[in-house]
Amino acid sequence: MASPLRFARWLIQWTTWWSANSQRRVTLIVLLGLSTLAWVGTRSARLDLRYQHAMSDRAEDAETSYIAPPAVLKVMGLGHQSFVADVLFLRANMYFVNHLFGDRSFEWLDLYLDAIIALDPDNPSVYEWASQAVKFGQLITNESLERSNDYARRGIERFPDHWRFYFDIGFNYQIEWQPKDEEERQAMRDKALPYFSIAAMLPGSRMDPNFLTEMHLQRNDVEMALFHAYNRYWEANEREKEALRGRIGRYESQAAAEGLKA
């Protein structure tokens, strides 16, 4: 009950002190004016930011969900479909990065990719990027892995000698897949092995041959393990060669390993 009285007494004293002379009265008016302007400015800025954020969200949805159909884009490209595809590819990367550091929801990414591939199906980088982008940056599920594999298979249809597409499919089945039981895990490993085998033998492959050799050894298939070890030995780097010789010496003979080294 005493609090309002103490506040009233303090307010009277405060008002009396500020109104004691003209200089204090002017200072008080200036301070009150600046405080009012600061409050109005802050509130206005916050409203502007909320309005801009809302507008940018609507613009983002409109920009991504209303990409013209590929047939229209081809006509609008005036014979420069590859250039239009490159512009869309840049925009797709921006869209991915914006949502990667935001809600991590890539609802319209497939729309971008379908338009890009329809305009320029002979760019392997698009298939590689698509295969990675549809699974990373979000919760990886078996559904997203199948979407990733779908883009890799589309890349294989266009570029059957591109080792990276086979490796990505094998990696999704062997490493990323989330099996419900041990039987499904083994089935996915069996499914991945042919893709890894093809990836290892294609020209320009940068896949470590020890990885594939070890997979065959885990299945007790020494013959195929040694086949891949010898097949890729001459293209391997020194670290990989040393590991391959160790496996050859262990599962074939130390003389064979020394002969390779010589």
VEXSE-914192 format. One record per residue (C-alpha): residue number from 1; residue in three letters; x, y, z. Coordinates in nm, 4 decimals. Layout:
NUM,ALA,X,Y,Z
...
% end
This chain:
1,MET,0.0000,0.0000,0.0000
2,ALA,0.2939,0.2328,0.0618
3,SER,0.4516,0.1739,-0.2807
4,PRO,0.2198,0.4090,-0.4776
5,LEU,0.2771,0.6799,-0.2174
6,ARG,0.6554,0.6424,-0.2411
7,PHE,0.6325,0.6524,-0.6203
8,ALA,0.4175,0.9678,-0.6109
9,ARG,0.6632,1.1368,-0.3739
10,TRP,0.9560,1.0397,-0.5989
11,LEU,0.7714,1.1664,-0.9085
12,ILE,0.7003,1.5028,-0.7420
13,GLN,1.0645,1.5404,-0.6420
14,TRP,1.1842,1.4339,-0.9894
15,THR,0.9490,1.6800,-1.1620
16,THR,1.0447,1.9604,-0.9221
17,TRP,1.4161,1.9039,-0.9878
18,TRP,1.3806,1.9043,-1.3687
19,SER,1.1566,2.2143,-1.3682
20,ALA,1.3753,2.4137,-1.1310
21,ASN,1.5265,2.6252,-1.4127
22,SER,1.4880,2.6765,-1.7879
23,GLN,1.8039,2.4837,-1.8813
24,ARG,1.6796,2.1676,-1.7094
25,ARG,1.3354,2.2082,-1.8675
26,VAL,1.4886,2.2325,-2.2176
27,THR,1.7129,1.9309,-2.1485
28,LEU,1.4114,1.7288,-2.0283
29,ILE,1.2123,1.8177,-2.3405
30,VAL,1.5060,1.7188,-2.5644
31,LEU,1.5526,1.3868,-2.3817
32,LEU,1.1836,1.3063,-2.4021
33,GLY,1.1811,1.3948,-2.7717
34,LEU,1.4844,1.1771,-2.8458
35,SER,1.3343,0.8874,-2.6495
36,THR,1.0075,0.9172,-2.8413
37,LEU,1.1889,0.9298,-3.1762
38,ALA,1.4037,0.6312,-3.0791
39,TRP,1.0950,0.4295,-2.9812
40,VAL,0.9099,0.5207,-3.2991
41,GLY,1.2175,0.4500,-3.5127
42,THR,1.2818,0.1131,-3.3500
43,ARG,0.9200,0.0074,-3.3870
44,SER,0.9124,0.1251,-3.7485
45,ALA,1.2351,-0.0625,-3.8265
46,ARG,1.0979,-0.3810,-3.6722
47,LEU,0.7785,-0.3511,-3.8743
48,ASP,0.9825,-0.2902,-4.1907
49,LEU,1.1938,-0.5981,-4.1235
50,ARG,0.8875,-0.8134,-4.0633
51,TYR,0.7280,-0.6796,-4.3812
52,GLN,1.0448,-0.7375,-4.5861
53,HIS,1.0811,-1.0899,-4.4452
54,ALA,0.7199,-1.1706,-4.5308
55,MET,0.7597,-1.0268,-4.8792
56,SER,1.0848,-1.2174,-4.9392
57,ASP,0.9172,-1.5433,-4.8326
58,ARG,0.6329,-1.4833,-5.0751
59,ALA,0.8765,-1.3830,-5.3490
60,GLU,1.0854,-1.6947,-5.2837
61,ASP,0.7778,-1.9170,-5.3126
62,ALA,0.6622,-1.7430,-5.6263
63,GLU,1.0055,-1.7481,-5.7868
64,THR,1.0582,-2.1176,-5.7256
65,SER,0.7096,-2.2537,-5.7744
66,TYR,0.6349,-2.0648,-6.0945
67,ILE,0.9353,-2.1601,-6.3056
68,ALA,0.8081,-2.1819,-6.6596
69,PRO,0.7743,-2.5314,-6.8111
70,PRO,1.0821,-2.6545,-7.0014
71,ALA,0.9057,-2.6143,-7.3373
72,VAL,0.8464,-2.2466,-7.2630
73,LEU,1.2019,-2.1985,-7.1342
74,LYS,1.3413,-2.3471,-7.4556
75,VAL,1.1445,-2.0964,-7.6634
76,MET,1.2407,-1.8070,-7.4355
77,GLY,1.6064,-1.9157,-7.4543
78,LEU,1.6128,-1.8251,-7.8261
79,GLY,1.8515,-2.1085,-7.9042
80,HIS,2.0687,-2.0525,-7.5957
81,GLN,1.9206,-2.3273,-7.3788
82,SER,2.2583,-2.4077,-7.2181
83,PHE,2.2913,-2.0493,-7.0992
84,VAL,1.9406,-2.0548,-6.9507
85,ALA,2.0230,-2.3869,-6.7821
86,ASP,2.3412,-2.2377,-6.6336
87,VAL,2.1459,-1.9407,-6.4953
88,LEU,1.8910,-2.1760,-6.3391
89,PHE,2.1754,-2.3872,-6.1995
90,LEU,2.3198,-2.0799,-6.0266
91,ARG,1.9772,-1.9947,-5.8909
92,ALA,1.9294,-2.3526,-5.7690
93,ASN,2.2574,-2.3294,-5.5769
94,MET,2.1433,-2.0032,-5.4160
95,TYR,1.8087,-2.1594,-5.3284
96,PHE,1.9870,-2.4595,-5.1712
97,VAL,2.2253,-2.2445,-4.9652
98,ASN,1.9479,-2.0098,-4.8470
99,HIS,1.7423,-2.3003,-4.7140
100,LEU,2.0480,-2.4875,-4.5863
101,PHE,2.1012,-2.2078,-4.3325
102,GLY,1.7276,-2.1604,-4.2836
103,ASP,1.4487,-2.4151,-4.2596
104,ARG,1.6396,-2.6915,-4.4450
105,SER,1.3310,-2.7591,-4.6535
106,PHE,1.4019,-2.7968,-5.0265
107,GLU,1.0486,-2.8246,-5.1539
108,TRP,1.1138,-2.6820,-5.4996
109,LEU,1.4610,-2.8201,-5.5673
110,ASP,1.3326,-3.0958,-5.7966
111,LEU,1.1496,-2.8344,-6.0028
112,TYR,1.4770,-2.6525,-6.0649
113,LEU,1.6643,-2.9707,-6.1485
114,ASP,1.4015,-3.1033,-6.3881
115,ALA,1.4035,-2.7732,-6.5766
116,ILE,1.7848,-2.7617,-6.5904
117,ILE,1.8161,-3.1195,-6.7166
118,ALA,1.5432,-3.0662,-6.9760
119,LEU,1.7288,-2.7611,-7.1101
120,ASP,2.0799,-2.9094,-7.1004
121,PRO,2.0912,-3.2860,-7.0394
122,ASP,2.4612,-3.3109,-7.1326
123,ASN,2.6124,-3.1488,-6.8232
124,PRO,2.7386,-3.4221,-6.5860
125,SER,2.7974,-3.1706,-6.3073
126,VAL,2.4221,-3.1170,-6.2739
127,TYR,2.3552,-3.4870,-6.2119
128,GLU,2.6438,-3.5064,-5.9634
129,TRP,2.5253,-3.1997,-5.7743
130,ALA,2.1636,-3.3159,-5.7773
131,SER,2.2590,-3.6585,-5.6434
132,GLN,2.4263,-3.4947,-5.3433
133,ALA,2.1948,-3.1988,-5.2856
134,VAL,1.8717,-3.3981,-5.2514
135,LYS,2.0107,-3.5948,-4.9556
136,PHE,2.2527,-3.3611,-4.7745
137,GLY,2.1529,-3.0580,-4.5710
138,GLN,1.8544,-3.2364,-4.4250
139,LEU,1.7593,-3.5531,-4.2419
140,ILE,1.8864,-3.8401,-4.4579
141,THR,1.6168,-4.1021,-4.5099
142,ASN,1.5887,-4.4022,-4.7389
143,GLU,1.3437,-4.2017,-4.9473
144,SER,1.5941,-3.9191,-4.9981
145,LEU,1.8615,-4.1784,-5.0829
146,GLU,1.6409,-4.3238,-5.3564
147,ARG,1.5890,-3.9741,-5.4942
148,SER,1.9660,-3.9327,-5.4932
149,ASN,2.0076,-4.2635,-5.6744
150,ASP,1.7451,-4.1624,-5.9292
151,TYR,1.9520,-3.8598,-6.0366
152,ALA,2.2668,-4.0742,-6.0458
153,ARG,2.0915,-4.3285,-6.2695
154,ARG,1.9756,-4.0504,-6.4991
155,GLY,2.3384,-3.9458,-6.5174
156,ILE,2.4392,-4.3034,-6.6033
157,GLU,2.1890,-4.3076,-6.8893
158,ARG,2.3602,-4.0011,-7.0343
159,PHE,2.7187,-4.0748,-6.9278
160,PRO,2.7621,-4.4534,-6.8846
161,ASP,3.1412,-4.4188,-6.8401
162,HIS,3.1253,-4.1680,-6.5543
163,TRP,3.2516,-4.3570,-6.2474
164,ARG,3.1166,-4.1113,-5.9932
165,PHE,2.7507,-4.1984,-6.0578
166,TYR,2.8090,-4.5680,-5.9873
167,PHE,3.0110,-4.4854,-5.6772
168,ASP,2.7366,-4.2583,-5.5380
169,ILE,2.4700,-4.5270,-5.5793
170,GLY,2.6919,-4.7876,-5.4165
171,PHE,2.7781,-4.5489,-5.1324
172,ASN,2.4097,-4.4786,-5.0666
173,TYR,2.3290,-4.8483,-5.0423
174,GLN,2.6420,-4.9537,-4.8531
175,ILE,2.7003,-4.6646,-4.6108
176,GLU,2.4001,-4.4321,-4.5908
177,TRP,2.1113,-4.6790,-4.6080
178,GLN,1.9153,-4.7275,-4.2843
179,PRO,1.8131,-5.0959,-4.2765
180,LYS,1.5383,-5.2237,-4.0549
181,ASP,1.7281,-5.5451,-3.9788
182,GLU,2.0505,-5.7315,-4.0533
183,GLU,1.8961,-5.9123,-4.3498
184,GLU,1.8158,-5.5850,-4.5230
185,ARG,2.1634,-5.4525,-4.4415
186,GLN,2.3227,-5.7494,-4.6162
187,ALA,2.0841,-5.7148,-4.9100
188,MET,2.1837,-5.3504,-4.9536
189,ARG,2.5532,-5.4432,-4.9415
190,ASP,2.4934,-5.7029,-5.2111
191,LYS,2.3131,-5.4373,-5.4122
192,ALA,2.5989,-5.1881,-5.3705
193,LEU,2.8820,-5.4236,-5.4701
194,PRO,2.8191,-5.4271,-5.8506
195,TYR,2.8083,-5.0465,-5.8568
196,PHE,3.1403,-5.0251,-5.6726
197,SER,3.2922,-5.2833,-5.9070
198,ILE,3.1924,-5.0841,-6.2145
199,ALA,3.3089,-4.7573,-6.0591
200,ALA,3.6504,-4.9056,-5.9829
201,MET,3.7097,-5.0267,-6.3385
202,LEU,3.5960,-4.7207,-6.5338
203,PRO,3.8555,-4.4809,-6.6837
204,GLY,3.9600,-4.1980,-6.4568
205,SER,3.8197,-4.3607,-6.1438
206,ARG,3.9542,-4.2128,-5.8206
207,MET,3.8050,-4.4841,-5.6031
208,ASP,4.0525,-4.6446,-5.3633
209,PRO,4.0991,-5.0043,-5.4884
210,ASN,4.1604,-5.1220,-5.1320
211,PHE,3.7992,-5.0385,-5.0472
212,LEU,3.6603,-5.2766,-5.3096
213,THR,3.9238,-5.5414,-5.2391
214,GLU,3.8327,-5.5398,-4.8705
215,MET,3.4613,-5.5716,-4.9524
216,HIS,3.5292,-5.8934,-5.1459
217,LEU,3.7544,-6.0248,-4.8706
218,GLN,3.4765,-5.9706,-4.6148
219,ARG,3.2585,-6.1930,-4.8358
220,ASN,3.5395,-6.4529,-4.8494
221,ASP,3.5683,-6.4016,-5.2251
222,VAL,3.9481,-6.3992,-5.2432
223,GLU,3.9553,-6.4512,-5.6202
224,MET,3.7588,-6.1328,-5.6958
225,ALA,3.9517,-5.9422,-5.4280
226,LEU,4.2829,-6.0290,-5.5941
227,PHE,4.1376,-5.9559,-5.9384
228,HIS,4.0515,-5.5980,-5.8371
229,ALA,4.3812,-5.5571,-5.6511
230,TYR,4.5813,-5.6437,-5.9631
231,ASN,4.3446,-5.4622,-6.1987
232,ARG,4.3852,-5.1250,-6.0260
233,TYR,4.7368,-5.1629,-5.8873
234,TRP,4.9121,-4.9727,-6.1677
235,GLU,4.6776,-4.6715,-6.1411
236,ALA,4.6952,-4.6494,-5.7619
237,ASN,4.9096,-4.4024,-5.5702
238,GLU,5.1991,-4.5177,-5.3523
239,ARG,4.9962,-4.5382,-5.0323
240,GLU,4.7263,-4.7435,-5.2045
241,LYS,4.9871,-4.9690,-5.3701
242,GLU,5.1477,-5.0451,-5.0370
243,ALA,4.8121,-5.1464,-4.8878
244,LEU,4.7311,-5.3603,-5.1931
245,ARG,5.0674,-5.5395,-5.1672
246,GLY,4.9910,-5.6139,-4.8045
247,ARG,4.6637,-5.7808,-4.8993
248,ILE,4.8232,-5.9683,-5.1912
249,GLY,5.1017,-6.0929,-4.9658
250,ARG,4.8482,-6.2055,-4.7046
251,TYR,4.6010,-6.3776,-4.9353
252,GLU,4.8225,-6.4948,-5.2254
253,SER,5.1934,-6.4971,-5.1454
254,GLN,5.4627,-6.2680,-5.0157
255,ALA,5.6646,-6.3427,-5.3304
256,ALA,5.3852,-6.2010,-5.5485
257,ALA,5.3791,-5.8842,-5.3396
258,GLU,5.7565,-5.8455,-5.3581
259,GLY,5.7434,-5.9033,-5.7335
260,LEU,5.4935,-5.6207,-5.7735
261,LYS,5.7105,-5.3912,-5.5649
262,ALA,6.0165,-5.4786,-5.7744
% end
